[in-house]
Amino acid sequence: MADKEVLLTPEGLQKLEEELEHLKSVKRREVAERIKLAISYGDISENSEYEDAKNEQAFIEGRIMTLEKMLRNARIIQDNDVNTDVVSIGSTVRLRDIEFDEEVEYTIVGSAEADPASNKISNESPVGRALLGKSIGSVVEVAVPAGTIQFKILSIKR
């Protein structure tokens, strides 16, 4: 089975590369020191410091493997790949919630970069999926647990 393609903006790529470098160069060294210190306390069979450090080491190594796989399968979305006629990955879309007459702006990104608190939503999220391929003036409906939300697309930018 082929690995899933990971869609990233240049900024998202940079963040993942920085996190990977930090884990490899700083966090690995820190946890190795913690393990060494815990071993110096003696019997490791009942040593919670040792156990905690080993658990952190496993988490760090797992995250490193995940990041390396994501970067191997990355496809970078450049600004010139973003069409402003229709919503695509990399688009920043200004919407009006029709029911509440409120405006919101989202940037459509790949799932690896999604950060709803920063209004970066995944192309795989219900709202992201509903917006993809739509143009300015379109009304999109998004099914949510409480019913359906309707958005009107006001603008599309890169």
C-alpha atoms as a printed R data frame, in Angstrom:
    type eleno elety resid chain resno       x      y      z
1   ATOM     1    CA   MET     A     1   0.000  0.000  0.000
2   ATOM     2    CA   ALA     A     2   1.410  3.388 -0.981
3   ATOM     3    CA   ASP     A     3   2.083  6.012  1.648
4   ATOM     4    CA   LYS     A     4  -0.372  8.875  1.759
5   ATOM     5    CA   GLU     A     5   0.767 12.094  0.121
6   ATOM     6    CA   VAL     A     6   1.200 14.906  2.657
7   ATOM     7    CA   LEU     A     7   0.244 18.331  1.318
8   ATOM     8    CA   LEU     A     8   2.220 21.197  2.843
9   ATOM     9    CA   THR     A     9   2.677 24.893  2.315
10  ATOM    10    CA   PRO     A    10   6.291 26.122  2.344
11  ATOM    11    CA   GLU     A    11   5.695 27.408  5.906
12  ATOM    12    CA   GLY     A    12   4.322 24.045  6.997
13  ATOM    13    CA   LEU     A    13   7.334 22.274  5.509
14  ATOM    14    CA   GLN     A    14   9.663 24.595  7.403
15  ATOM    15    CA   LYS     A    15   7.850 23.976 10.700
16  ATOM    16    CA   LEU     A    16   8.041 20.198 10.308
17  ATOM    17    CA   GLU     A    17  11.730 20.355  9.367
18  ATOM    18    CA   GLU     A    18  12.448 22.564 12.402
19  ATOM    19    CA   GLU     A    19  10.559 20.215 14.732
20  ATOM    20    CA   LEU     A    20  12.448 17.218 13.334
21  ATOM    21    CA   GLU     A    21  15.818 18.956 13.755
22  ATOM    22    CA   HIS     A    22  14.931 19.978 17.349
23  ATOM    23    CA   LEU     A    23  13.914 16.434 18.256
24  ATOM    24    CA   LYS     A    24  17.075 14.935 16.746
25  ATOM    25    CA   SER     A    25  19.577 17.468 18.051
26  ATOM    26    CA   VAL     A    26  18.133 18.673 21.373
27  ATOM    27    CA   LYS     A    27  15.448 16.348 22.727
28  ATOM    28    CA   ARG     A    28  17.368 13.124 22.004
29  ATOM    29    CA   ARG     A    29  20.373 14.462 23.904
30  ATOM    30    CA   GLU     A    30  18.227 15.644 26.828
31  ATOM    31    CA   VAL     A    31  16.453 12.312 27.228
32  ATOM    32    CA   ALA     A    32  19.758 10.404 26.921
33  ATOM    33    CA   GLU     A    33  21.099 12.499 29.821
34  ATOM    34    CA   ARG     A    34  17.963 11.760 31.851
35  ATOM    35    CA   ILE     A    35  18.386  8.021 31.239
36  ATOM    36    CA   LYS     A    36  22.064  8.168 32.169
37  ATOM    37    CA   LEU     A    37  21.246 10.049 35.385
38  ATOM    38    CA   ALA     A    38  18.443  7.622 36.284
39  ATOM    39    CA   ILE     A    39  20.769  4.635 35.762
40  ATOM    40    CA   SER     A    40  23.281  6.234 38.108
41  ATOM    41    CA   TYR     A    41  20.685  5.981 40.903
42  ATOM    42    CA   GLY     A    42  21.105  2.216 40.894
43  ATOM    43    CA   ASP     A    43  18.452 -0.474 40.541
44  ATOM    44    CA   ILE     A    44  16.418  0.445 37.436
45  ATOM    45    CA   SER     A    45  13.690 -2.155 38.068
46  ATOM    46    CA   GLU     A    46  11.918  0.191 40.510
47  ATOM    47    CA   ASN     A    47  13.219  3.502 39.210
48  ATOM    48    CA   SER     A    48  10.386  5.804 38.065
49  ATOM    49    CA   GLU     A    49  12.819  8.406 36.666
50  ATOM    50    CA   TYR     A    50  14.294  5.732 34.401
51  ATOM    51    CA   GLU     A    51  10.843  4.531 33.329
52  ATOM    52    CA   ASP     A    52   9.670  8.100 32.561
53  ATOM    53    CA   ALA     A    53  12.808  8.840 30.558
54  ATOM    54    CA   LYS     A    54  12.458  5.616 28.549
55  ATOM    55    CA   ASN     A    55   8.799  6.447 27.815
56  ATOM    56    CA   GLU     A    56   9.778  9.928 26.644
57  ATOM    57    CA   GLN     A    57  12.535  8.429 24.507
58  ATOM    58    CA   ALA     A    58  10.022  6.100 22.841
59  ATOM    59    CA   PHE     A    59   7.656  9.018 22.184
60  ATOM    60    CA   ILE     A    60  10.459 11.136 20.667
61  ATOM    61    CA   GLU     A    61  11.662  8.300 18.424
62  ATOM    62    CA   GLY     A    62   8.088  7.644 17.276
63  ATOM    63    CA   ARG     A    63   7.567 11.320 16.448
64  ATOM    64    CA   ILE     A    64  10.872 11.425 14.549
65  ATOM    65    CA   MET     A    65   9.776  8.438 12.450
66  ATOM    66    CA   THR     A    66   6.383 10.071 11.781
67  ATOM    67    CA   LEU     A    67   7.955 13.375 10.737
68  ATOM    68    CA   GLU     A    68  10.504 11.676  8.489
69  ATOM    69    CA   LYS     A    69   7.723  9.717  6.770
70  ATOM    70    CA   MET     A    70   5.633 12.881  6.329
71  ATOM    71    CA   LEU     A    71   8.574 14.755  4.825
72  ATOM    72    CA   ARG     A    72   9.374 11.851  2.463
73  ATOM    73    CA   ASN     A    73   5.784 11.938  1.174
74  ATOM    74    CA   ALA     A    74   5.418 15.723  1.122
75  ATOM    75    CA   ARG     A    75   4.105 17.653 -1.840
76  ATOM    76    CA   ILE     A    76   4.662 21.374 -1.457
77  ATOM    77    CA   ILE     A    77   1.854 23.703 -2.504
78  ATOM    78    CA   GLN     A    78   3.454 26.846 -3.918
79  ATOM    79    CA   ASP     A    79   1.632 30.182 -4.163
80  ATOM    80    CA   ASN     A    80   1.585 29.920 -7.956
81  ATOM    81    CA   ASP     A    81  -0.237 26.568 -7.607
82  ATOM    82    CA   VAL     A    82  -3.133 28.356 -5.901
83  ATOM    83    CA   ASN     A    83  -5.908 29.447 -8.238
84  ATOM    84    CA   THR     A    84  -7.934 32.409 -6.966
85  ATOM    85    CA   ASP     A    85 -10.941 31.518 -9.165
86  ATOM    86    CA   VAL     A    86 -11.794 28.457 -7.083
87  ATOM    87    CA   VAL     A    87 -10.944 27.276 -3.575
88  ATOM    88    CA   SER     A    88  -7.928 24.979 -3.448
89  ATOM    89    CA   ILE     A    89  -5.279 23.952 -0.930
90  ATOM    90    CA   GLY     A    90  -3.366 27.096 -0.005
91  ATOM    91    CA   SER     A    91  -6.365 29.374 -0.556
92  ATOM    92    CA   THR     A    92  -7.453 31.833  2.093
93  ATOM    93    CA   VAL     A    93 -11.228 32.032  1.922
94  ATOM    94    CA   ARG     A    94 -13.469 34.676  3.486
95  ATOM    95    CA   LEU     A    95 -16.936 33.293  4.230
96  ATOM    96    CA   ARG     A    96 -20.221 34.533  5.597
97  ATOM    97    CA   ASP     A    97 -22.122 32.210  7.907
98  ATOM    98    CA   ILE     A    98 -25.606 32.740  6.460
99  ATOM    99    CA   GLU     A    99 -27.547 31.824  9.618
100 ATOM   100    CA   PHE     A   100 -25.605 34.097 11.996
101 ATOM   101    CA   ASP     A   101 -24.555 36.721  9.418
102 ATOM   102    CA   GLU     A   102 -20.955 36.526 10.647
103 ATOM   103    CA   GLU     A   103 -17.787 36.533  8.586
104 ATOM   104    CA   VAL     A   104 -14.908 34.143  9.091
105 ATOM   105    CA   GLU     A   105 -11.685 33.554  7.191
106 ATOM   106    CA   TYR     A   106 -10.000 30.166  6.771
107 ATOM   107    CA   THR     A   107  -6.852 29.025  5.046
108 ATOM   108    CA   ILE     A   108  -7.173 25.584  3.482
109 ATOM   109    CA   VAL     A   109  -4.102 23.473  4.267
110 ATOM   110    CA   GLY     A   110  -3.136 19.818  4.236
111 ATOM   111    CA   SER     A   111  -4.090 17.758  7.285
112 ATOM   112    CA   ALA     A   112  -0.525 17.882  8.671
113 ATOM   113    CA   GLU     A   113  -0.742 21.675  9.021
114 ATOM   114    CA   ALA     A   114  -4.310 22.022 10.257
115 ATOM   115    CA   ASP     A   115  -4.611 24.366 13.230
116 ATOM   116    CA   PRO     A   116  -8.220 25.452 13.800
117 ATOM   117    CA   ALA     A   117  -7.136 27.935 16.498
118 ATOM   118    CA   SER     A   118  -5.202 29.787 13.767
119 ATOM   119    CA   ASN     A   119  -8.059 29.387 11.248
120 ATOM   120    CA   LYS     A   120  -6.056 26.845  9.241
121 ATOM   121    CA   ILE     A   121  -8.421 24.034  8.332
122 ATOM   122    CA   SER     A   122  -7.632 20.746  6.653
123 ATOM   123    CA   ASN     A   123  -8.682 19.996  3.113
124 ATOM   124    CA   GLU     A   124 -10.025 16.750  4.619
125 ATOM   125    CA   SER     A   125 -12.240 18.470  7.230
126 ATOM   126    CA   PRO     A   126 -15.970 18.766  6.494
127 ATOM   127    CA   VAL     A   127 -15.715 22.536  5.839
128 ATOM   128    CA   GLY     A   128 -12.499 22.171  3.838
129 ATOM   129    CA   ARG     A   129 -13.964 19.403  1.673
130 ATOM   130    CA   ALA     A   130 -17.143 21.395  1.068
131 ATOM   131    CA   LEU     A   131 -15.194 24.497 -0.028
132 ATOM   132    CA   LEU     A   132 -12.727 22.842 -2.419
133 ATOM   133    CA   GLY     A   133 -13.456 23.652 -6.050
134 ATOM   134    CA   LYS     A   134 -16.100 26.274 -5.264
135 ATOM   135    CA   SER     A   135 -15.966 29.873 -6.526
136 ATOM   136    CA   ILE     A   136 -16.774 33.317 -5.155
137 ATOM   137    CA   GLY     A   137 -20.523 33.714 -4.605
138 ATOM   138    CA   SER     A   138 -21.106 29.990 -4.122
139 ATOM   139    CA   VAL     A   139 -23.143 28.844 -1.148
140 ATOM   140    CA   VAL     A   140 -21.843 25.647  0.439
141 ATOM   141    CA   GLU     A   141 -23.616 23.449  2.933
142 ATOM   142    CA   VAL     A   142 -21.674 21.584  5.583
143 ATOM   143    CA   ALA     A   143 -23.270 18.784  7.591
144 ATOM   144    CA   VAL     A   144 -22.468 19.015 11.297
145 ATOM   145    CA   PRO     A   145 -23.885 17.085 14.272
146 ATOM   146    CA   ALA     A   146 -26.334 19.909 15.051
147 ATOM   147    CA   GLY     A   147 -27.623 20.105 11.464
148 ATOM   148    CA   THR     A   148 -26.324 21.997  8.465
149 ATOM   149    CA   ILE     A   149 -24.260 25.171  8.233
150 ATOM   150    CA   GLN     A   150 -24.393 27.338  5.121
151 ATOM   151    CA   PHE     A   151 -21.505 29.556  4.055
152 ATOM   152    CA   LYS     A   152 -21.340 32.015  1.199
153 ATOM   153    CA   ILE     A   153 -17.860 32.457 -0.312
154 ATOM   154    CA   LEU     A   154 -17.008 36.174 -0.296
155 ATOM   155    CA   SER     A   155 -13.390 36.098 -1.487
156 ATOM   156    CA   ILE     A   156 -10.527 33.759 -2.357
157 ATOM   157    CA   LYS     A   157  -6.874 34.789 -1.997
158 ATOM   158    CA   ARG     A   158  -3.519 33.086 -2.072
